[in-house]
């Protein structure tokens, strides 16, 4: 049904700012008046109800959509009589048909009433969808009126708390009778909240202030009673079901998840100490200690050969992973404000002892079998499942020699010019630095000061609309939703949330690495044009991708002098190039044919060689043997020189990057464990394999073959990435060496 509401969707999104029809409205406080003030609120209702199978409602919404297109056209054509007639028909149908019909949707639906994936939905998922719907309405009201935000703040907080609880372990096993009973209590309160919100916002008759306060206080009392039942349920659940684990065994995942939570807790203790209150401090410190011990034990065990104890070990490893997930959800939900302190103080003392129980069993297995070193052979296609979303690669090398004028011109187009929403496109061949320039502008102080909101997404060759929407939403500063919650939202709701975040705000959204005109055609309606100077910045290697009214900046190849300047800066960052190397250095730079990436990678080769003329002459000779005509494919042959000059122990590590999906940020800790699991890391005395792997990665970064994508709080490398051209080279070389595998995103 969602496909029939395009006109209605656009109209309701814009009614908040659209005052052109006020002359027609009466002074009565009825739903007509409300419609113009609360368009996004009504749109949230429309998006929710279209998910249900209801033929009569389908017919009404379809007719509303048609009427919208007709009266908007009449207004555009200045046919006032036709316009007023169609508007009256629309308002009447909206008031008398649509709004009374949707009242029944302000209660938790039954499983058979939901049209999408009937057989796979669970009670807690349906309940979560309904609560999210109510919160969307309250958030829309808060965006419209600060007074409404204050009126509904307490109710928003309570619903947010209950919605967050549905993601916690004691409320997820819906097949258990105990969980069904507590979810039934949730449903009672949710239904009362739905009835209250409908009567306050959508009813034809306004609710008096005294009745509003009475209804709100009644809901809060119900919440207090429910909190007592929640506490009883959590304690009882932990006694009956201390471990609720999945069947998937993956040691690397367990280590990675433990590492991730350790980092989150250290960040909390170092940078958000004000959130750690009273007795919570002891719990957080204890949790950190248990995680450190668990990580150490995971790294120090190997699977036994007999099936019985292998199963026991696997079960313990999975338990560590799932209990860590449980603790991570609690801590992060508290930090973002979705869970109150009392609930964290209730749950952490239940979760932390689980680590001790698992540790005891692991120690028994370790003692019996003297297990010392992890030995993993895993299906390569399941190794990488998570990446950071929605943020640009902020640590990518920002050398932009030769593009200073282009950057200044693009900046002027972003900040100045038309007040209408404008697309600014950066076009150029691979390796010219389009993403680097876009990122440099994205984080520039003048840009961050000028725009109220900024977002970033990467498209790549295979356009995945849902991934792009999630990336944009995660990168917007106004977004106050957990990553896990965003992943559970459907595409239409994602689109609505993006539109709501950007509405009436001057924004800049970067859409990086676009390969098709279909991308903008598909995304355009999500970006409002409020006449405030908002900008969309596209980057593409294909000319003509941008719409006809876009401002296009075509990046040129570097001149020979610019190539040499860039090469010299990279090879000799602190001193000038010796005179005896300048001539041959300039010739090598010229052979890079003006491509910045080729210059940077070549500089990585030279920087790791002796600074002798005879050595550099061999590099120049290699160039001549690789480059023998003017075919543009020879750029890739230039890059292959970097691979030829790698030590043997680094070649397999580098080729491994070809196994990752294009344009992703690769978590360093997981990459290191994958290298170790594959046997790429050589043993050295008095050095752990993790430390050696970190040194390998640093070497590849110093050679400009790998880019830093994100740093930890202590300055270490948290995530890395690789340029598309270098990834393509990895795939080619890996295929040649019969080493072609893939890692799923």
N, C-alpha and C positions, 0 to 999 in steps of 0.2 A: 504493500500500500504506500510505502514511502515515496515511490516514484511519482505519485500524483499530486504532491503538495509543493512542487517547486515554486509556483507563483505565491501561494499562501505563505510559504516559508520566507521568501524574500520580503513580502509585505510586512509580516509581523516582526521581522528583524528590524525593519526600518521605522516602525510606527513611533518608537520612543522619540526620535528626532523629527518626525514628520508632523508638522502642525498646520499643514495647508488646508485641512478640512474642518478646522475648529469652528468656522462660521456656521456650519450646519448643525453642530451638536447643541442639544438643549442644556439647560443648567441643572437638570436633575442628576442626582448622584446614582446613576444606573450603570449597567454593564457597558453601554456605548461609550460613556466617558472614560471608563476604566480601560477599554480596549486601546485607546490611543496612548495611555500612559504605561500600559503593561504588555506591549506587544511581545517581547522576548519571553515573558511569563507564559502567555498563551501558547507560544510556539513550543515551549518545553512540554506543555500538555499534549499538543498535537503529535510531537515526536514520540511521546510515550504511548499514546492510545493507538497509533497506527501499527503497533506490534501485535495487536490482537485481531483475531478473526471475528469481524462483525460486519455483515453485509450492509445493514442499515446505516451504520456509522460511516462505512466506506462511501456510500452514496452521498451522504451529507458533506463529507470532507471534499469529495470530488467536485460537487456543485459549488462549495465555497471557493475552491481553487479557481474554477471557471469564472465566478463572479468577480474575484480579485483581479484577474487579467482584464476583464471587461471594464470595470470602473477605473482601473489605473490607466487603461488605454484612453478612455473617455476624458479623463483628467488631462492626460498628455495632449490630446487633440483639442482641449478646451471646449468640449461638448458638455456644458454644465448640467443641462436637463437630463441627458443620458447618464451622466456621472452620478447625479443625486438619486436617480431611480435605481441604478445598480447598487449604489451604496446602501440604500434603504433595504433592498432585497438581501444584501450581504449581512447587514446588521441584524435584520429580523431573523434570518436563518441561524446566525451565530448565537443570538440571545435565546431564541425559542426552540431551536432544535439541537445545536451542537452542545451548548453548555449543560442543559439538563441531561443529555445523554452521557456526558463524560463523568457525571457525578458518581456513577457506579464504579469508575476506575480508581476512585480515591479510597480503595481498600485493597488489601493484599490479594492478588488473583490466585485462583486455584491452578494446579498444574495443567489441567485439561484446557484452561482458558488461554494459555500462552501458545502462540502459533509457531514460534521458532524453537526447533530442537525439543519437541515435547518429551521425547524419551530419555534425554540426557540431562535435563535440568533437575536440580535438587531444591528442596524447600528453602535452604538458606540462600541459594542464588536468586530465587524468585523474591524472597524477602529483601535481599540486598538491592535488587533492581528497583523495588518499590520505594525503599528508603532513599535511594539515590535520586529518584524522581522527585520526592518531596523536598529534598535538599536543593535540587536544581531550582525549584519554584521559589524557595526562600532566598536563595542566592540572587535570583533575578529581582526579587522585590527589594533586597538590600542594595543592589546596584542602582535601582531607580530612585530610592528614597532613603536617606540616612536615618530618618525617624523609624521607618519600617525595619531597618537593620537592628536598631536597638530593641524594638518590640519583639522581634523573633529570635534574638541572639541566644537566649537560654534554650529555646526549643531546638535551634540549629545545633547547639552544643550537645544536647542529649541525643538527637538523631545521629549526629556524627559519631558519638561514642558507641551507640548500638550498632551502627553500620560497621565500625572498625572491629567490634567484637566478633562479627560473623566471619572475619578472617583469622580469628584465633583458634587454636587447636580444639579446645573443649566444645566448640560450636560447629565444627565442620563434619563430624561423623553422623550424618543425618539418618543413617540406618539404625542407630542406637535409640532405644526408647527414651533414655535420659535426655538426649539431645533434642528429640522430637518434642518433649514436654517443655523444655525451656524455650524452644523456638515458638511454640504455641503462645507463650507469655509475651514474647517479642511481637508476635502478630497482633495480639490484642491492643498493645500500646500503639503499634504502627497504624492500625485501623482507626483508632481514636484520633491520632495525629492527622491522618488523612481527612477525616470528617471535619476536624477543627480548621485545617488549612483551607478546605473548600468553602466552608461557611464564612471565613474571614476575607478571602480574596476573590472568590468566584460567585458567591451568592448575589442575587439581584438586590437583596436587602442588606445594607451594611450592618455589621455587628457593632453594637455599642461598646464603648471602652470598658464599662463595668463587666459586660458579658465576656469580652475578650480576656480580661484579666482573670475572671472566674474560670474560663475554659483552659487558659494557659496554666493556671495554678493546679487545676485538676490533673492535667497531663504530667506536671512535674511531680505531684504526689504519687501518681502511678509509676513514674520513673524511679522514685525513691524505694517503693515497695519492690520493684523489679530488681533494683541493685542488690537488695538483700538476697533474693532468689538466685541472682547471678553468682554471688559469693558462695552460696551453698552449693550450687551446681559445680563450680570450678573445683572446690575441695573434694566433693564426692567423685567427680570425674577422674581426678588425678589418683584417687585411691583405687578405683575400679579399672582404669585403663592408663597405667603409668607411661606406656609407650604405644603410640599410634604411628606406625611407620609404613612407608611405601615399600615396594618390592625391588626397586631399582638399586643395584649395587654399583657405586662409582666412587672409588677412593679419592680420585683427583677432585671431583665435585665436593666431597666432604672437606678436604683440606682448604680448597678455595673459599668455601662458605665460611669456615671457621676464621680464616684470615680476614675475610671481609668484615665480619662482626668485630674482630679484635681492632681493626682499624677504625670502625665506627665508634667503638667505646673509647678508644684513645682520643679521638677527635672530640667526643663529648666531654671527657675529663679535662682536656687541654683548652678547648675553645668555647664550651658551653657549660661551664662549671656552675652557673647560676641555676641550671635546671636540676642539678643534683641536690636534693633537699633532705636534710636530717638522716633518717634511717636508710634512705635509698643509697646513700654513699657506700655503706658497707656492702649492700647487695651488688652494686655495680663493680666494686673492687673484687669481690668474691667471684663474680661471673667472669671477669677478666682473667683472674688466676686460673679458673677451671678451663677456660678456652685455651690458654697458653699450654697447659698440661695436655689437653686433648690434642692440640696440634702436634706437640712433640711426640706423643705416642703414635699418632697416625703416620708420621714420617719415619717411625722407627720400627715398623712391623712389616712382615712379609707373609703372604698367604700360605698356610700349611698345605701339605699335599693330601691329607686324608679328608674325605668329604665332610665328615661330622664336624670337625673343628673348623673347616673352611666355612661352613654354613654359619657357625656360631660367630666367627670373626666378621663375616659379611654383615650379619645382622647387627652387630655392635657398631660397625662403621656407618651403616645406614641410620642407626639410632642417633649417633653423634650428629650426623648431617641434619636430621629432622628436628632434633632438640635445638640445634643451633638456629635453624630456620624459625623455630618457635620463639626463641629468645630475641632474635633479630627483629621479628615482627613487633614484639612488645616494645623494645627499646626505641625503634624508629618511629612507631606510631605515637609513643609518648613525646618524643622530641618534636614532631611536627604538630603536636597539640590535639591529636585525635583521641588519645586515651588519657584519663585523669591519673593523678599521682596515686590515689588509693587503689586503683586497679593494678598498677604496676607493682605496688608494694604487696598486693595479694598474690600476684602470679609469679614474680621472680623467686620467692622462697619455695615455690612448688617446682619451678623449672630447674633451678641450680642443682638440687640434689640428684637429679637425673644424670648429670654429667659424672657425678661421683660413682653412681651405680655402674654406669657403662665403663668407667675407668677401672673399676675393680675387676670386672669380667675380662677386660682387655689385658690387665696385668696378669691374670691367671693364665690366659692363653700364651702370653709372652714368656712367662716363667716356665711353663710346661715344655714349650717347643723352642725356646731360645730364638725367637724370631727377631731379626735385626734390621733387615733392609727391605723396603718395598719393592715388589717385582710385579709390574702391571703389564698386561697385554690387553688392550681395549680396542673395541671397534672404533676406528678413526672417525666415523661419521657422526659420533655422538659426543665428541669431546667438548666442543664449545657451544654453549647454549645461551650465554648472556653477554651483552655488551652494554656500554653506557649509551643512553639515548638522548637525543635532543640537544646536544651541545657541540659547538664547532671544535675543530682540532686546534686548541688555543696555543699549543706549544710548537706548532710546525715552524720550521726555519723561516724567518721573516726577512731574509735578504731580498730586496726588490730593486737591485741595481738596474737602472735603465728604464724603470717604470714610474719614476717620480711624477712626471707630468700627467700620466694617465691616472695615477692615484688622486692627484689634486683635482683633475677634471671630474672623476667619478664622485668624489666627495662633494663637489659643488652641486652636482646633479641630485645627490641624496638630500642635501640640506636646503638647497635653494630650488628655484623653478616653480612649477605649477603646484597649486594647492590640492589638485585632484590626486587620487592614488596613481602613482607612476611606476612603471617597470623600468629598471635600469639593468641592462644586460652586459655581461663581460664575456666576449667571445675570443677564442684563440685555440691554437692546436695544443695537444697534450704536452705537458711539461713546461708550458710558458709561465705558470704561476697564477692561474686564475683563482684557485681556492686560497692561495697564500695572500693575494691582494684583497680578496673579499674578506678574509679573516682579519687582516690588518685594519681594514676600514671598520669592520664590525666592532672591534675592541678599542678603536680610536676614541679619545676623550670627547672630542667635539661631536662625534656621532652618538655616543652614549648619553651625552648631555641633551642633545637635540630631540631624541626620540623617547617617548614615554615607555615603550615596550619594544623588545627585540626578540626575534626567534630565528632558529636555524634548523635546516633539514638537508639531508643528502638523498638524491634520487637514484643515481647510477643507471646502468643500462637496463636492469630489470626493475621497472617501476612497480613498487608495492604501496598502494595508496594508504593502507592502514599504518604501515611503518612510518610513512611520511607524516601522517596526522599525529601519531604518537610523538615523533621527534619534535614537531613544532610545539605541541602542547607542553611537553616536558621542559622545553627551553624557555617558555614564557615565564617571566618573573611573577606574574599575577596568579599563576597556577599554584594552588595549594592542595594538590592531590598527590597521594603516594603513587610511586611507580607501579606497584602491584595493582592498585585500584584502577589506574588508567588502562592497564592491560585487559581489564575485565569489561571495559566500556565498549559498546558497539560503535560502528563507524559513524552513524548519524549523530549519536550523542557526542562523539569526539569533535565532529564538525561544529556542532552547536556550541560546545565549550570554547573552541578556538574563536568563533565569531563573537561570543560574549566577552572573552578576554580582550579582544581587539577593538570592540565597538566603542566609538567616541574617544579613542586614544590614538595618538600619532605613533605609528609603529614602523619598524623595519624588519622584514622577514627575508632571510637569505635562503634561496632554493638552489642548492649546489649540484653541479654535474647533471644537468638536464639533457636528455637525449631525444625527446619527442615533444611536438607541439601539444599532444594530448594531455600532457601533465598540467600545463597551465589551464587548459580548457576544463579539466576536471576539478582543479583547486580554486579557480577564480572566485566562485560564489561564497567561499568561506572567508574572504578578506573584504571587510566593509570599506566603502569609499565615503568618508565623512567630510571630505573637503578640507582636511587638516594637514596635508602634506605627507601622508603615509607613503612608504616606498617598498617595492618588492625588488630584490636584487637577484637576478638569475646568472648562473655561470654555465657555459656550454662550449663544447668543442665543435658544435655543428652550427654553421651560419643559418639564419632564418628561423631559429627555434622560437624567438620572442615574437609577441604580437606586433602588428604593423605600427602601432603608436608608441612603441618602446624606444627608449634611448639606448643605443648600442655602442659599446666601446670595444673596438677590435684591437687586441694586443699585438704589437709587431714583434718580430724576432729581434734579438739584441744585435747591436753592431759589434764588430770585432773588438773595438776598444772597450766596449762595455763587458764583453765576454772576458777579456783579460782582467779588467778591474774586479769582476766577481771571482774569477779563479784565484787571483792574487790574494784577495781578502780571505778566502777560505783556506788556502794553503799556508799563508803567512799572516795570521790574524794580528800579530803583535809587532811585526817588523817588516820592512820592505823586502821584496824578492831580491836575492843576490844578483848582481849584474850579469854573471856568467849564465844564469838560468833565464833571464828575461826574454831573450830572443826565442829560444826554443819553447818557453812557456807561452809566448804570444802565438806561436804557430800552432801549438796544441789547442789553445783557446779558440783559435779561428776554425779548427777542424770540428768544433762542437756545433757549428752551423747556426749559432744564434739561439740555441735552445737552453734556457736557464737550468733545467733539470740535468741535461747532459754536462753542463759546465760544473754543476755542484757535485755530481757523481764522479766525474773525472778528477775534480779537486780532491775528493775522498781517496782516490787511488794514489795521487801524487803525495798527499799529506802523510801517507803511511809508507812511503819509499824514502830511500836515502836522497838527500838533496845534492845529488851529483849530476853533472851534465850527461855522463854516459848512461846513467840509469834513466833519465828523462828521455834520452834519445831512443831508448828501447820502447818506451811508451808511445813516442811519436811513430816509430816503425810499426807498432801494433795497430795504431790508427790507420796507417796506410794500407795494412793488410786487410783491415776490416772494411774500410770505406773505399770503394772503387768506382762509384758512379754517383749520380745526383738523386737517386731514388730516396724518397722520404723515409722508407723503411729502414734506411741506414741509421736513423736515430736510435733504433733499438739495438743495432750492432755496436753503436758507441757505448750504450749502457752495458752490453755484455763484456766489455773490457773490465768493468768493475768486478764482475764475477770471476773472470780469469785471474785477477790479481788477489783474490781472496785466499787465505790459508785453507788447506783442505778441511780442517776441523770446523771452519765457519761455513763452508759451502752448503752442507746439508741443513744447518740451522737456517740459513738464508732462504733456501729453496722451500722450506716448510711454510713460509709466509704465503706461498701460492695456494695453500690448502684452505686459507680463510676466505670468507666472502669479501667482495669488493667494498671498499670505503667504510670499513668498520674500525672501531677502536678495540684493540686486542688487550685484554687484561694481562699484565706482565707476569703475575704470579702463575696464572694458568698456562701461559706460553712456556714458562720455565719448566713446569712439571710435565708438560707434553714433550718437551725436548728430552728431559731425563727419561721419561717412559719409553721414548723411541731409541734411547741409547746414544744420543748425539753428544753427550757431555763426557769429556775425558776425565779420568780420575787424576787427582793430584794430591800429594801428601799435605796434610795440615790445612786442607781447604775442602769445604763442603761442596757438593755438586751444585747446590743453589747459588753459592757465591761465584763459582766458575761460570755458571750459566748467565748470571748478571754481568760478568765481565765480557762474555761473548756478545751479549746484547749491546753493551756500551761500545764495543768495538764496531759493531755494525752501524750504530748511530754515528760514531765518529767518522765513519766512511761515507756518511750521507745516504746510506741505503735504507735505513729505517728512521722514521720520524717519531719524536716524542709527542703523544697526543694529550696526556694528562699527567700532572705531577701530584705526589702525595704532599701532605702538609709539611713533612720534614724535608721536602725538596727531592726525594727519590722519584723514580719513574713508576707511575701507576698503570698507564696504558700506552700503547704504541700503535703505529699504523704504517702503511707503506703506500707509495704512489702507484696509481693504476698501471703506468708503463712498466715499473719494476715488478709489479705483481704478474703482469703478462709475461715478462721475461722469466720469472720463476716457474710459471706453468710450462713454458716452452722447454726450459732446461730440464725441469723435473721429468717431463715426458721423454726427453732424449735419454735420460738416465734411468728410465723405468721406475720413477718414484712418484708418479702422479696419484695423489689422494685428495680427499676433500674433507673440510670440517664444516658441518652445518652451522648456520647462524643460530 
